[in-house]
Amino acid sequence: MKYETLIYEQEGAIGILTLNRPERLNAINEKMIGELEEFWMKKMLDLDTRVIILTGAGNKGFCGGLDIKESFSKIYELESEKIYEFQVRIARLQLLMRQIPQPIIIAIHKAAVGGGFSFAMASDVRIITPEARFSAAYINIGLGGADMGSSYFLPRLIGAGRTYEFLLTGDFMESEEASKLGFVSRIVPYDHLLPTAMEIANKMVSKNPLGLRLTKEAINQNLDAAGLEQALQLENRNQTVCFLSHKLIKGG
């Protein structure tokens, strides 16, 4: 399918999704929300794509968050139920990113602000350049700092203590701090950004496809597991399913 705000390319079992509004720092507008909704929904049942790389077009930045000029002013003109509908749609993007079975590797250069920060949080593996920086900028435009999953994801990724600071101030998390806090996996030069993401993606697609999907599912579920017993039960089920699938393939 041809998109207006996205570019999608397929390289074998790896899909590469690019936010494509470089003239607006890849900011999120209503069209992009709709196209991302459609894209993530299609990937739910896509057995051919095993890993997705998410990045932004141009070298000025990954994503500047919500397009204030195009979208924000319109929101104030809406009735309350329409404002809520808009909020639900943009927030649901993060849920869809977690629900799809493919691991998401995000490759970030320079700024990932607001919704761009949330896209980073909702991904599975974060690869960044030294110039990358993150901000929960929602609070800087008169909203709450807890938006688009930030109050759920960030405490689980870096701990509650520093999350309070970033969400309450809107201050930037620079690349070195993001690495020290465990938010990102690797910091690489800009010209190594996509090659590194592809290297990791190729390692993933070399694994058992079922095992790859069940691993993402297990991490998602066990982040909120009631305890160790529940986590172990899910892992045991998944490993049994993998063993049985191998046995069937081998004709055992």
C-alpha positions as CSV (number, residue, x, y, z in Angstrom):
1,M,0.0,0.0,0.0
2,K,1.2,3.5,-0.8
3,Y,1.3,5.9,2.2
4,E,1.5,9.7,2.4
5,T,3.3,10.0,5.7
6,L,5.1,6.7,5.9
7,I,7.6,4.7,3.8
8,Y,7.6,0.9,4.1
9,E,10.2,-1.4,2.6
10,Q,10.5,-5.2,2.9
11,E,13.9,-6.9,3.0
12,G,13.2,-10.6,3.3
13,A,11.6,-11.2,6.7
14,I,12.5,-7.7,7.9
15,G,10.2,-4.7,7.5
16,I,11.5,-1.1,7.6
17,L,9.0,1.5,8.5
18,T,10.0,5.2,8.1
19,L,8.1,8.2,9.4
20,N,8.2,10.4,6.3
21,R,7.5,14.0,7.1
22,P,11.0,15.3,7.3
23,E,10.0,18.9,6.5
24,R,8.0,18.8,9.8
25,L,10.6,16.8,11.8
26,N,8.4,13.8,11.1
27,A,5.8,15.2,13.4
28,I,2.6,13.3,14.0
29,N,-0.5,14.6,12.2
30,E,-4.0,13.1,11.8
31,K,-3.0,11.5,8.5
32,M,0.0,9.8,10.1
33,I,-2.2,8.5,13.0
34,G,-4.5,6.9,10.5
35,E,-1.8,5.3,8.5
36,L,0.1,4.0,11.5
37,E,-3.2,2.5,12.8
38,E,-3.7,0.7,9.5
39,F,-0.1,-0.4,9.3
40,W,0.2,-1.9,12.8
41,M,-3.2,-3.6,12.4
42,K,-2.1,-5.3,9.2
43,K,1.1,-6.6,10.9
44,M,-1.0,-8.4,13.5
45,L,-1.5,-11.3,11.1
46,D,1.6,-10.9,8.9
47,L,3.5,-14.2,9.3
48,D,6.1,-13.2,6.6
49,T,7.4,-10.2,8.5
50,R,9.3,-11.3,11.6
51,V,11.0,-8.1,12.7
52,I,10.2,-4.4,12.1
53,I,12.7,-1.6,12.1
54,L,11.2,1.9,12.8
55,T,13.1,5.1,11.9
56,G,12.5,8.6,10.7
57,A,13.2,10.3,7.4
58,G,15.9,12.9,7.0
59,N,18.8,13.7,9.3
60,K,17.2,16.5,11.4
61,G,15.5,14.2,13.9
62,F,13.4,11.1,14.5
63,C,10.1,12.7,15.5
64,G,9.1,16.0,16.9
65,G,5.9,14.7,18.5
66,L,2.4,16.0,17.6
67,D,2.3,18.5,14.8
68,I,1.4,21.6,16.8
69,K,0.8,23.8,13.8
70,E,-1.5,21.3,12.0
71,S,-3.2,19.3,14.7
72,F,-3.0,21.0,18.1
73,S,-5.0,24.1,17.3
74,K,-7.8,22.0,15.7
75,I,-8.1,20.0,18.9
76,Y,-9.2,23.0,20.9
77,E,-12.0,23.6,18.4
78,L,-13.5,20.1,19.0
79,E,-16.2,19.0,21.4
80,S,-15.1,17.1,24.5
81,E,-16.1,13.7,23.1
82,K,-14.1,14.4,19.9
83,I,-11.0,15.4,21.9
84,Y,-11.3,12.2,23.8
85,E,-11.6,10.2,20.6
86,F,-8.5,11.9,19.2
87,Q,-6.6,11.1,22.4
88,V,-7.7,7.5,22.4
89,R,-6.6,7.0,18.8
90,I,-3.1,8.5,19.3
91,A,-2.6,6.6,22.5
92,R,-3.7,3.3,20.9
93,L,-0.7,3.4,18.6
94,Q,1.5,2.3,21.5
95,L,-0.8,-0.5,22.4
96,L,-0.8,-1.8,18.8
97,M,3.0,-1.7,18.8
98,R,3.0,-3.9,21.9
99,Q,0.3,-6.2,20.5
100,I,1.9,-7.0,17.2
101,P,4.0,-10.2,17.4
102,Q,7.1,-8.8,15.6
103,P,9.8,-7.3,17.7
104,I,10.3,-3.6,16.9
105,I,13.8,-2.2,16.7
106,I,13.8,1.6,16.7
107,A,16.7,3.6,15.1
108,I,16.8,7.2,16.4
109,H,18.8,10.1,15.4
110,K,18.6,13.4,17.2
111,A,15.3,14.4,18.8
112,A,12.5,12.0,19.8
113,V,10.0,14.3,21.5
114,G,6.5,13.7,22.9
115,G,4.9,11.1,20.7
116,G,8.3,10.3,19.2
117,F,9.6,9.5,22.8
118,S,6.5,7.3,23.3
119,F,7.3,5.4,20.0
120,A,10.7,4.8,21.4
121,M,9.3,3.5,24.7
122,A,6.8,1.2,23.0
123,S,9.6,-0.4,20.9
124,D,11.6,-3.5,21.9
125,V,15.1,-2.5,21.1
126,R,16.4,1.1,20.9
127,I,19.5,2.0,18.8
128,I,20.5,5.7,18.9
129,T,23.2,8.1,17.7
130,P,25.2,10.3,20.1
131,E,23.0,13.2,19.1
132,A,19.8,11.5,20.1
133,R,17.8,13.1,23.0
134,F,14.4,12.4,24.4
135,S,11.7,14.5,26.1
136,A,8.2,14.0,27.4
137,A,7.4,17.4,26.0
138,Y,3.6,17.0,26.6
139,I,4.0,18.9,29.9
140,N,5.8,21.8,28.1
141,I,2.7,22.6,26.0
142,G,0.2,22.8,28.9
143,L,-0.7,19.1,29.1
144,G,0.2,16.4,31.6
145,G,3.6,14.7,31.3
146,A,1.8,11.3,31.4
147,D,0.7,10.7,27.9
148,M,0.8,8.1,25.1
149,G,1.9,5.4,27.6
150,S,4.8,7.3,29.2
151,S,3.6,6.7,32.8
152,Y,3.4,3.0,32.1
153,F,6.5,2.4,30.0
154,L,9.1,4.7,31.4
155,P,9.1,3.5,35.1
156,R,9.5,-0.1,33.8
157,L,12.4,1.0,31.6
158,I,14.4,3.3,33.8
159,G,12.8,3.1,37.3
160,A,10.2,5.3,39.0
161,G,12.6,7.8,40.5
162,R,14.0,9.3,37.3
163,T,10.7,8.9,35.6
164,Y,9.1,11.4,37.9
165,E,11.8,13.9,37.0
166,F,11.5,13.5,33.2
167,L,7.7,13.5,33.1
168,L,7.2,16.4,35.6
169,T,9.8,18.7,34.0
170,G,9.8,17.8,30.3
171,D,13.6,18.0,30.4
172,F,15.7,16.2,27.8
173,M,17.3,12.8,28.5
174,E,20.6,13.0,26.6
175,S,22.1,10.0,24.8
176,E,24.7,9.1,27.4
177,E,22.2,9.3,30.2
178,A,19.8,7.2,28.2
179,S,22.5,4.6,28.0
180,K,23.4,4.7,31.7
181,L,19.8,4.3,32.6
182,G,19.4,1.3,30.4
183,F,16.9,3.0,28.2
184,V,18.8,2.2,25.0
185,S,20.8,-0.8,23.8
186,R,23.5,0.9,21.7
187,I,24.9,4.3,20.7
188,V,26.4,4.3,17.2
189,P,27.5,6.9,14.7
190,Y,24.8,8.1,12.3
191,D,26.1,6.2,9.3
192,H,26.0,3.0,11.4
193,L,22.5,3.5,12.7
194,L,20.5,1.5,10.2
195,P,23.2,-1.1,9.5
196,T,23.3,-1.8,13.3
197,A,19.5,-2.1,13.4
198,M,19.7,-4.5,10.4
199,E,22.4,-6.6,12.0
200,I,20.3,-7.1,15.1
201,A,17.2,-7.8,13.0
202,N,19.0,-10.4,11.0
203,K,20.1,-12.2,14.2
204,M,16.5,-12.2,15.3
205,V,15.1,-13.6,12.0
206,S,17.6,-16.4,12.2
207,K,15.8,-17.8,15.2
208,N,12.8,-20.0,15.4
209,P,9.9,-17.7,14.2
210,L,7.5,-19.1,16.8
211,G,10.1,-18.7,19.6
212,L,10.7,-15.1,18.5
213,R,7.0,-14.2,18.8
214,L,6.4,-16.1,22.0
215,T,9.4,-14.3,23.6
216,K,7.9,-10.9,22.9
217,E,4.6,-12.1,24.2
218,A,6.2,-13.5,27.4
219,I,8.0,-10.3,28.1
220,N,4.8,-8.2,27.6
221,Q,2.8,-10.5,29.8
222,N,5.4,-10.9,32.6
223,L,6.1,-7.2,33.0
224,D,2.7,-7.2,34.8
225,A,2.7,-10.7,36.1
226,A,1.4,-11.2,39.7
227,G,4.5,-13.0,40.6
228,L,7.3,-15.5,39.7
229,E,4.9,-18.5,39.6
230,Q,2.7,-16.8,36.9
231,A,5.8,-15.8,34.9
232,L,7.2,-19.3,35.0
233,Q,3.8,-20.9,33.9
234,L,3.7,-18.7,30.8
235,E,7.4,-19.5,30.0
236,N,6.7,-23.2,30.5
237,R,3.7,-23.1,28.2
238,N,5.7,-21.3,25.5
239,Q,8.7,-23.6,25.6
240,T,6.4,-26.7,25.4
241,V,4.7,-25.2,22.3
242,C,8.1,-24.6,20.7
243,F,9.3,-28.1,21.5
244,L,6.1,-29.5,20.0
245,S,6.3,-27.4,16.9
246,H,9.9,-28.6,16.3
247,K,8.7,-32.2,16.8
248,L,6.0,-31.8,14.2
249,I,8.4,-30.2,11.7
250,K,10.8,-33.1,12.1
251,G,8.0,-35.6,11.9
252,G,8.5,-36.9,15.4
